[in-house]
């Protein structure tokens, strides 16, 4: 690849990594609004809204930058990665929006009970950590990190199963609305983790080292 092509590709990957970090911030603030103390819920939700607005602007700007006029064939790897990762980032933005809407909807009522917030916080922290690592691997293209993220998916699945077992064992005690919201949250975190793995795998593809498994 020419030096110009390398600069263009490096700039694209850097822009994508920046978008991932904005998605990470939006998801983190929305998670705080749902699972942290009620005193900071509104502040967290507002911060998540701000991050989402910034992310939406970046996504719109990036759409025209992924395939610039006159792109050389040498940039095709970057284009493939850009489209795939851009799609994953849009999905993360949609998940963050879903969490924010849920946070605002629960403002008028009681927060989720502590027995549900604790395992959900564990899932959320793990998923957020995976999204953050995906942003890092996009710039470093370290295949070892991709393998770590695949292990994270397994842990997310285990945590989700334990949460579901806990809720089902409380039949007749838990509020149906709380169970529904906790299930929705766990699904969102599972999908965040899945998108993190997808982004990292495509970054590894750009480097020519996609791990199997």
Backbone as a ProteinNet text record, in pm:
[ID]
protein_1_A
[PRIMARY]
XXXXXXXXXXXXXXXXXXXXXXXXXXXXXXXXXXXXXXXXXXXXXXXXXXXXXXXXXXXXXXXXXXXXXXXXXXXXXXXXXXXXXXXXXXXXXXXXXXXXXXXXXXXXXXXXXXXXXXXXXXXXXXXXXXXXXXXXXXXXXXXXXXXXXXXXXXXXXXXXXXXXXXXXXXXXXXXXXXXXXXXXXXXXXXXXXXXXXXXXXXXXXXXXXXXXX
[TERTIARY]
84.3	0	88.3	51.2	129.4	122.6	216.7	217.4	87.9	36.6	-89.9	-203.1	-202.5	-305.1	-296.4	-175.2	-157.4	-209.8	-182.9	-230.4	-382.5	-441.9	-587.4	-649.5	-591.7	-644.4	-627	-509.6	-486.3	-582	-611.2	-705.5	-845.9	-884.9	-1016.4	-1029.3	-927.8	-931.9	-936.2	-861.6	-864.8	-1001.8	-1066.9	-1201.9	-1301	-1287.9	-1376.8	-1355.8	-1229.3	-1200.1	-1260.7	-1256.2	-1315	-1466	-1530.1	-1674.5	-1707.4	-1624.4	-1646.6	-1638.8	-1545.5	-1531.2	-1650.1	-1707	-1828.2	-1944.2	-1953.7	-2057.3	-2037	-1910.7	-1877.4	-1923.7	-1901.1	-1942.4	-2094.2	-2164	-2309.9	-2365.6	-2310.5	-2355.3	-2324.5	-2207.2	-2168.9	-2257.7	-2287.5	-2373.9	-2516.1	-2565.3	-2699.7	-2706.6	-2599.9	-2593.2	-2595.1	-2519.8	-2520.1	-2658	-2731.5	-2866.1	-2960.2	-2935.9	-3023.9	-2981	-2850.7	-2802	-2729.5	-2696.2	-2632.1	-2738.4	-2697.2	-2791.5	-2891.2	-3012.5	-3118.4	-3081.4	-2994.7	-2956.6	-2888.5	-2816.7	-2740.8	-2803.7	-2920.4	-2981	-3008.9	-3070.5	-3103.9	-2977.7	-2877	-2750.4	-2684.1	-2684.8	-2626.3	-2701.7	-2834.7	-2915.5	-2892.2	-2879.9	-2852.9	-2716.2	-2616.7	-2482.3	-2484.1	-2564	-2575.9	-2638.4	-2740.3	-2804.1	-2702.2	-2619	-2517.7	-2418.6	-2371.4	-2277.7	-2341.6	-2470.2	-2539.7	-2551.9	-2577.8	-2584.7	-2450.3	-2343.3	-2209.6	-2179	-2220.5	-2195.7	-2272.3	-2397	-2476.4	-2411.1	-2357.5	-2288.3	-2164.9	-2090.9	-1971.1	-2007.1	-2115.6	-2158.6	-2194.5	-2265.9	-2304.5	-2182.2	-2085.9	-1963.4	-1882.7	-1878.6	-1796.6	-1853.7	-1985.7	-2048.4	-1990.8	-1955.6	-1899.7	-1749.1	-1686.4	-1540.4	-1494.5	-1582	-1542.6	-1507.5	-1581.6	-1557.3	-1538.9	-1424.5	-1401.2	-1383.5	-1408.3	-1390.7	-1245.3	-1226.9	-1091.7	-1013.9	-1083.1	-1011.5	-935.7	-807.8	-730.4	-768.6	-739.5	-768.9	-699.9	-584.5	-509	-585.2	-690.3	-767.7	-885.2	-900.2	-1019.4	-1033	-920.7	-929.2	-990.4	-945.8	-997.2	-1145.2	-1187.3	-1328.5	-1413.6	-1368.1	-1441.7	-1455.4	-1343.7	-1346.3	-1432.2	-1419.9	-1496.2	-1645.8	-1692.1	-1835.5	-1883.4	-1807.1	-1847.4	-1849.1	-1740.2	-1731.7	-1833.3	-1852.2	-1952.6	-2091.4	-2122.8	-2252.2	-2263.6	-2155	-2156.3	-2173.6	-2107.5	-2118.9	-2262.4	-2326.3	-2465.8	-2554.1	-2525.4	-2601.4	-2578	-2453.8	-2424.3	-2499.2	-2507.3	-2581.1	-2728.7	-2784.6	-2924.9	-2946.1	-2850.8	-2861.1	-2851.3	-2760.6	-2748.5	-2877.8	-2937.4	-3065.4	-3172.4	-3173.8	-3271.1	-3252.6	-3126.7	-3099.3	-3140.5	-3113	-3150.5	-3301.9	-3372.9	-3519.1	-3573.2	-3512.6	-3554.8	-3524.5	-3408.9	-3372.1	-3471.8	-3508.9	-3606.9	-3742.8	-3781	-3911.2	-3921.2	-3806.1	-3807.4	-3788.2	-3770	-3745.6	-3860.1	-3981.9	-4097.9	-4123.8	-4063.8	-4088.7	-3968.5	-3970.2	-3861.4	-3748.1	-3623.5	-3512.7	-3523.8	-3452.9	-3449.7	-3398.4	-3451.9	-3404.1	-3256.3	-3190.7	-3046	-3008.2	-3093.4	-3059.9	-3052.7	-3115.9	-3105.5	-2998.4	-2984.5	-2884.8	-2743.5	-2715.1	-2579.1	-2533	-2608.4	-2563.2	-2567	-2663	-2668.8	-2548.6	-2506.6	-2388.3	-2265.1	-2257.5	-2146.4	-2146.1	-2264.1	-2274.6	-2240.8	-2293	-2269.6	-2122.9	-2057.2	-1914.5	-1832.7	-1866.5	-1793.5	-1815.9	-1941.9	-1972.6	-1905.8	-1908.7	-1845.2	-1694.3	-1635.7	-1492.2	-1458.2	-1544.9	-1522.8	-1533.4	-1630.5	-1644.2	-1520	-1471.5	-1350.7	-1230.8	-1217.2	-1106.1	-1117.5	-1240.9	-1259.6	-1206.3	-1228	-1172.8	-1021.5	-963.4	-816.7	-760	-824.9	-770.9	-784.7	-879.5	-895.4	-771.4	-706.7	-586.1	-458.7	-461.9	-341.4	-343.9	-466	-487.3	-414.7	-425.5	-363.5	-461.2	-426.4	-516.6	-536.6	-437.9	-452.8	-572.3	-595.6	-709.1	-839.5	-844	-963.7	-995.2	-893.1	-913.3	-968.6	-919.7	-971.7	-1119.7	-1157.5	-1297	-1387	-1336.8	-1414.9	-1440.5	-1340.2	-1359.9	-1461.6	-1463.9	-1561.9	-1703.9	-1724.6	-1858.2	-1908	-1817.3	-1854.4	-1895.3	-1821	-1853.7	-1986	-2012	-2139.4	-2255	-2241	-2346.3	-2368.6	-2260.1	-2272.6	-2344.2	-2305.5	-2368.5	-2517.1	-2548.9	-2688.4	-2770	-2713.1	-2783.4	-2807.5	-2707.7	-2723.6	-2831.4	-2836	-2938.8	-3077.3	-3093	-3223	-3263.7	-3168	-3198.2	-3245.7	-3179.8	-3217.4	-3359.2	-3390.8	-3523.5	-3632.1	-3606.4	-3706.4	-3727.6	-3623.9	-3637.9	-3719.2	-3740.1	-3815.2	-3958	-4008.6	-4144.2	-4243.6	-4328.6	-4426.5	-4376.7	-4246.6	-4190.1	-4147.6	-4084.3	-4033.9	-4147.2	-4135.5	-4231.8	-4211.7	-4319.6	-4305.4	-4235.1	-4263.7	-4198.5	-4048.9	-4007.1	-3863.7	-3796.6	-3864.7	-3809.5	-3795.1	-3897.4	-3892.1	-3776.8	-3761.8	-3655.2	-3517	-3504.8	-3375.8	-3338.4	-3437.8	-3412.8	-3370.3	-3438.8	-3402.9	-3260.2	-3224.3	-3088.4	-2985	-3011	-2914.4	-2899.1	-3009.9	-3002.5	-2919.7	-2937.6	-2860.1	-2710.9	-2675.3	-2533.5	-2475.9	-2557.1	-2511.6	-2483.5	-2570.1	-2552.4	-2434	-2415	-2296.6	-2168.7	-2164.7	-2047.4	-2027	-2136.2	-2127.7	-2073.9	-2119.7	-2069.9	-1923.2	-1883.1	-1742.1	-1653.6	-1695.7	-1619.5	-1615.3	-1729.1	-1735.6	-1639.9	-1638.8	-1550.1	-1403.7	-1370.4	-1231.1	-1188.1	-1276.4	-1242.9	-1217.6	-1296.1	-1275.3	-1149	-1114.2	-986.3	-871.1	-884.8	-782.3	-776.1	-891.1	-894.5	-812.6	-824.9	-747.9	-598.3	-559.3	-417.7	-377	-476.5	-445.7	-426.1	-489.3	-469.7	-599.6	-697.1	-824.2	-813.5	-837.1	-831.4	-954.4	-942.3	-1056.9	-1116.4	-1241.5	-1305.7	-1417
-118.8	0	124.5	227.2	349.5	423	518	596	674.1	727	800	707.7	585.7	488.6	450.1	433.5	399.5	510.6	634.5	748.1	753	730.9	734.5	622.4	502.9	388.7	408.7	460.4	485.3	588.2	690.1	793.5	735.3	649.3	586.6	501	418.5	333.3	417.5	527.7	616.2	677.5	717	773.3	669.2	546.1	439	410.5	409.4	386.9	497.7	621.6	733.8	717	666.3	642.9	532.7	429.7	322.4	377.6	467.7	524.6	614	682.3	759.2	665.9	554.3	455.3	399.3	375.1	325.1	423.9	552.9	654.5	658	655.5	658.3	537.2	420.8	298.3	303.4	355.6	363.8	458.1	574.3	670.8	616.5	550.7	492.9	382.4	303.9	199.5	260.8	369.1	438.1	489.2	540.5	591.9	482.6	360.2	248.9	174.7	166.5	75.5	143.4	272.9	343.9	408	495.2	556.5	644.7	653.3	733.2	881	925.9	1067.5	1113.8	1024.4	1062.8	1010.9	947.5	884.6	985.6	1098.1	1198.1	1256.8	1281.3	1335.6	1237.3	1108.6	1006.6	996.4	998.6	986.7	1105.4	1224.8	1343.9	1334.3	1286.2	1268.6	1165.2	1060.2	958.1	1017.8	1102.1	1168.6	1253.7	1325.9	1411.6	1327.9	1218.3	1130.6	1071.1	1038.9	983.2	1085.3	1210.8	1315	1329.5	1330.8	1341.7	1220.5	1103.2	981.1	983.8	1029	1035.4	1127.6	1240.3	1332.5	1265.6	1191.8	1123.5	1015	943.1	837.5	897.4	1009.7	1074.2	1124.4	1180.2	1227.8	1111.5	1001	886.8	816.6	823.9	755.1	801.5	929.1	981.1	961	930.7	916.5	774	675.8	536	507.4	566.9	542.5	675.4	740	868.5	852.2	960.8	957.2	926.1	836.2	805.3	716.3	640.8	551.9	446.6	427.8	326.9	186.5	91	-48.1	-89.8	-30.8	-66.6	-36.4	47.8	84.3	-10.2	-113.4	-197.4	-265	-307.1	-367.4	-268.5	-144.1	-42.7	-17.1	-22.5	-1	-112.8	-237.7	-351.9	-338	-308.4	-293.1	-173.9	-64.3	55.4	32.5	-37.8	-64.2	-156.8	-264	-358.6	-292.7	-225.6	-163.8	-51.1	25.4	131.4	76.8	-38.4	-101.9	-144.3	-200.7	-239.9	-118.8	-8.5	112.5	164.7	160.9	204.2	116.7	-12	-102.4	-69	-36.5	4	131.8	224.8	348.7	319.1	225.4	188.2	123.3	41.3	-21.7	82.8	178.9	286.2	366	393.8	465.2	386.8	256.3	171.4	180	178.4	188.2	324.2	429.9	564.6	576.4	526.8	533.5	455.6	341.6	264.1	340.1	406.1	483.5	595.6	669.1	776.4	719.1	606.1	546.6	504.7	466.2	420.7	535.1	657.4	770.2	791.8	772.1	800.2	691.1	575.3	464.6	430.7	311.7	264	208.2	220.3	158.6	6.6	-59	-205.2	-248.5	-357	-403.7	-440.9	-426	-448.6	-589.3	-687.9	-826	-845	-755	-759.1	-663.4	-550.7	-453.2	-509.1	-587	-638.1	-726.8	-832.4	-914.3	-838.8	-746.7	-667.7	-574.9	-519.9	-434.4	-514.8	-640.6	-726.1	-749.8	-779.5	-798.6	-670.5	-558.7	-430.7	-393	-410.1	-377.1	-461.4	-590.4	-679.4	-638.5	-612	-573.3	-440.9	-344.9	-215.2	-229.6	-315	-339.9	-399.3	-487.2	-548.4	-445.3	-355.4	-249.9	-160.8	-127.1	-46	-114.5	-244.2	-319.5	-325	-330.7	-333.2	-204.9	-92.4	32.9	31.2	-27.7	-36	-126.5	-241.9	-338.6	-286.4	-197.4	-141	-62.6	-0.9	76.6	-7.4	-110	-191.7	-319.6	-368.4	-493.7	-611.2	-624.3	-735.9	-852.8	-962.6	-1077.3	-1139.2	-1122.5	-1177.7	-1115	-986.2	-918.6	-975.4	-1011.1	-1071.2	-1202.2	-1281.9	-1407.6	-1381	-1276.2	-1239.6	-1204.3	-1132.7	-1092.7	-1213.6	-1312.2	-1434.6	-1502.9	-1499.5	-1552.7	-1471.6	-1340.4	-1254.4	-1289.3	-1329.1	-1369.3	-1488.9	-1582.3	-1700.6	-1659.2	-1566.2	-1521.3	-1445.6	-1365.3	-1293.9	-1393.5	-1500.5	-1602.1	-1669.3	-1697	-1758.7	-1666.1	-1538.9	-1442.4	-1425.6	-1426.8	-1413.5	-1533.6	-1651.9	-1773.1	-1768.7	-1725.5	-1715.9	-1614.8	-1503.2	-1402.4	-1459	-1529.1	-1586.5	-1692.6	-1775.1	-1876.3	-1809.6	-1700.4	-1628.3	-1573.1	-1510.1	-1450.4	-1557.1	-1668.6	-1774.5	-1841.8	-1843	-1903	-1814.3	-1689.1	-1594.6	-1577.6	-1676.9	-1669.4	-1637.8	-1539.7	-1499.5	-1390.2	-1362	-1257.6	-1135.1	-1157.8	-1047.1	-979.7	-848.3	-773	-805.6	-837.5	-870.2	-760.2	-633.5	-523	-521.2	-551.6	-556.5	-671.1	-784.5	-900.3	-868.7	-804.1	-768.6	-672.3	-570.6	-472.3	-533.5	-620.2	-685.8	-776.5	-844.9	-930.3	-846.6	-733.1	-643.8	-592.2	-554	-506.6	-614.3	-735	-842.9	-871	-862.4	-882.6	-772.9	-649.5	-538.1	-558.7	-601.6	-621.7	-738.8	-842.4	-955.4	-909.9	-826.7	-778.1	-681.7	-600.1	-512.6	-595.4	-701.9	-789.3	-852.4	-894.5	-956.3	-857.5	-734.3	-633.1	-601	-604.5	-580.6	-686.5	-812	-920.8	-902.2	-867.2	-847.4	-737.9	-625.7	-515.1	-555.8	-626.4	-667.7	-769.3	-859.9	-959.6	-892.7	-791.5	-723.7	-638.9	-587.5	-517.2	-614.3	-735.8	-837.9	-879.1	-881.8	-911.4	-807.6	-682.7	-576.4	-603.6	-659.2	-689.1	-823.2	-898.4	-1027.1	-1138	-1125.4	-1228.6	-1253.6	-1312	-1343	-1475.1	-1477.5	-1603.2	-1686.9	-1814.4	-1902.2	-1934.8	-1986.8	-2027.3	-1935.6
0	0	0	-79.7	-85.6	46.8	63	186.9	201.2	87.5	91.5	133	76.3	113.6	259.1	310.1	450.8	540.7	503.6	583.7	584	464.9	454.5	536.9	525.9	600.9	751.1	790.4	932.1	987.5	907.8	951.4	965.8	871.5	877.8	1002.9	1030.8	1149.4	1276.5	1276.9	1392.8	1413.4	1303.7	1313.4	1364.8	1316.7	1362.5	1510.7	1553.8	1695.7	1781	1731.4	1805.4	1818.2	1713.7	1719.9	1820.2	1822.8	1920	2061.8	2085.8	2220.2	2255.8	2156.8	2183	2217	2144.1	2174.2	2314.3	2350.1	2483.7	2590	2567.1	2663.8	2677.3	2563.8	2567.5	2642	2613.7	2681	2829.6	2864.2	3004.6	3083.3	3025.3	3094.1	3107.2	3002.7	3008.7	3113.3	3122.1	3224.5	3363.6	3381.7	3510.2	3546.4	3446.5	3471.4	3519.2	3475.3	3511	3637	3660	3763.5	3878.9	3865.5	3975.9	4064.9	4154.4	4247.5	4173.9	4229.2	4167.5	4161.5	4252.9	4258.1	4129.8	4064.3	3944.3	3815.1	3824.7	3707	3595.9	3631	3529.1	3466.3	3549.6	3499.3	3403	3439.9	3352.7	3220.5	3228.7	3107.2	3013.9	3071.2	2990.5	2923.3	2997.8	2941.1	2828.8	2845.8	2741.2	2615.3	2633.9	2519.8	2443.9	2517	2454.2	2372.9	2433	2362.3	2237.2	2246.1	2130	2017.8	2053.1	1949.6	1878.9	1958.4	1899.6	1811.3	1858.1	1781.4	1649.9	1653.8	1531.4	1429.3	1474.6	1384.2	1323.3	1407.1	1357.6	1256.7	1282.7	1190.7	1055.2	1056.8	931.2	855	928.1	862.7	806.4	882.2	841.5	719.5	701.7	589	456.2	446.9	322.4	313.9	428.9	430.8	403.4	425.1	406	260.8	168.5	26	-46.4	-27.7	-92.7	-242.7	-317.1	-462.1	-495.9	-593.5	-637.7	-543.6	-456.6	-365.2	-444.1	-417.1	-489.1	-444.7	-528.7	-495.2	-366.8	-336.9	-216.9	-89.6	-100.8	17.5	41.4	-39.9	-30.8	104.8	165.1	297.9	396.4	391.1	482.5	458.2	331.4	300.3	359.1	341.2	396.7	548.1	614.3	759.7	798.8	724.2	756.8	751.8	648.6	636	747.4	773.1	877.3	1015	1049.1	1181.6	1193.9	1085.7	1089.3	1118.4	1060.3	1086.3	1232.5	1286.8	1428.1	1519	1484.8	1566.7	1564.3	1447.9	1440.5	1528.4	1532.2	1619.1	1766.1	1802	1939.9	1975.4	1880.3	1904.4	1929.9	1852.9	1871.9	2008.3	2051.3	2183.4	2293.9	2277.5	2376.6	2383.6	2267.9	2265.2	2340	2322.6	2391.3	2542.5	2587.7	2730.9	2785.9	2710.6	2755.8	2767.9	2669.3	2674.2	2793.5	2822.5	2938.9	3067.5	3071.4	3190.7	3215.8	3111	3128	3168.4	3110.8	3141.7	3287.9	3347.4	3486.5	3585.7	3537	3625.8	3724.7	3677.9	3763.1	3866.2	3848.7	3940.2	4025.8	4079.7	4163.9	4077.9	4124.6	4050.7	4057.3	3971.3	3977.7	4114.1	4169.1	4299.8	4295.3	4408.7	4416.5	4371.7	4399.5	4364.5	4212.5	4136.5	3990.8	3939.2	4006.8	3961.6	3969.8	4073.2	4092.6	3976.4	3940	3826.7	3694	3680.2	3557.7	3546.6	3659.9	3659.6	3617.6	3664	3623.3	3473.3	3417.4	3272.6	3198	3249	3183.7	3182.6	3295.7	3303.3	3205.9	3198.5	3107.8	2962.3	2926.7	2789.3	2752.6	2846.2	2820.3	2804.4	2886.1	2874.3	2737.6	2689.1	2558	2446.1	2457.2	2356.4	2356.6	2476.6	2486.1	2423.3	2447	2387.6	2235.6	2185.9	2040.5	1977.9	2046	1996.6	1995.4	2098.6	2105.9	1996.9	1976.9	1880.9	1738	1715.6	1582.1	1541.8	1639.7	1611.9	1622.9	1709.5	1728	1646	1609.4	1535.1	1599.5	1731.8	1802.9	1809.5	1744.4	1740	1877.4	1968.8	2103.5	2174.4	2150.9	2212.4	2160.3	2032.6	1975.9	2047.1	2075.1	2147	2286.7	2352.5	2484.3	2476.2	2371.3	2355.6	2331.8	2260.4	2241	2374.7	2464.2	2598.6	2675.8	2651.6	2716.5	2677	2551.5	2507.4	2586.5	2613.8	2692.6	2833.6	2892.4	3027.8	3030.1	2927.8	2918.7	2918.4	2839.8	2830.9	2966.2	3038.2	3170.2	3267.7	3266.9	3357.2	3324.5	3197	3157.3	3205.1	3190.6	3235	3386	3463	3608.2	3644.9	3573	3599.4	3573	3461.2	3428	3529.7	3570.8	3672.8	3801.2	3838	3959.4	3948.3	3836.5	3821	3817.5	3750.5	3743.1	3877.9	3960.8	4093.9	4187.6	4147.3	4230	4180.2	4107.9	4054.1	4165.7	4141.2	4241.4	4333.1	4332.1	4417.9	4337.4	4223.8	4143.4	4066.5	4050.5	3971.2	3822.9	3751.4	3608.9	3529.7	3561.7	3491.4	3513.9	3637.4	3667.2	3592.8	3587.5	3516.5	3367.4	3310.7	3168.7	3140.4	3225.1	3203.1	3224.3	3324.7	3349.3	3231.8	3176.2	3060.1	2939.8	2920.3	2810.2	2826	2947.8	2973.6	2942.4	2988.4	2965.6	2816.9	2742.4	2597.2	2531.3	2578.3	2523.2	2546.9	2667.4	2697.8	2618.9	2599.9	2518.9	2375.4	2322	2185.5	2175.9	2279.4	2281.5	2273.1	2351.6	2351.4	2214.3	2151.9	2019.5	1915.9	1922.1	1828.4	1855.7	1981.7	2014.9	1949.7	1958.6	1896	1744.5	1686.5	1541.9	1496.3	1567.8	1529.8	1540.3	1646.7	1666.1	1560.4	1524.2	1422	1286.7	1255.4	1127.9	1130.5	1246.6	1258.5	1236.3	1290.2	1269.8	1122.8	1058.3	914.6	837.8	878	812.6	825.8	942.3	965.2	904.9	852.1	791.1	891.6	1011.6	1115.4	1189.2	1121.2	1184.1	1258.1	1392.5	1466	1438.6	1450.6	1433.1	1567.5	1568.1	1692.2	1730.8
[MASK]
+++++++++++++++++++++++++++++++++++++++++++++++++++++++++++++++++++++++++++++++++++++++++++++++++++++++++++++++++++++++++++++++++++++++++++++++++++++++++++++++++++++++++++++++++++++++++++++++++++++++++++++++++++++

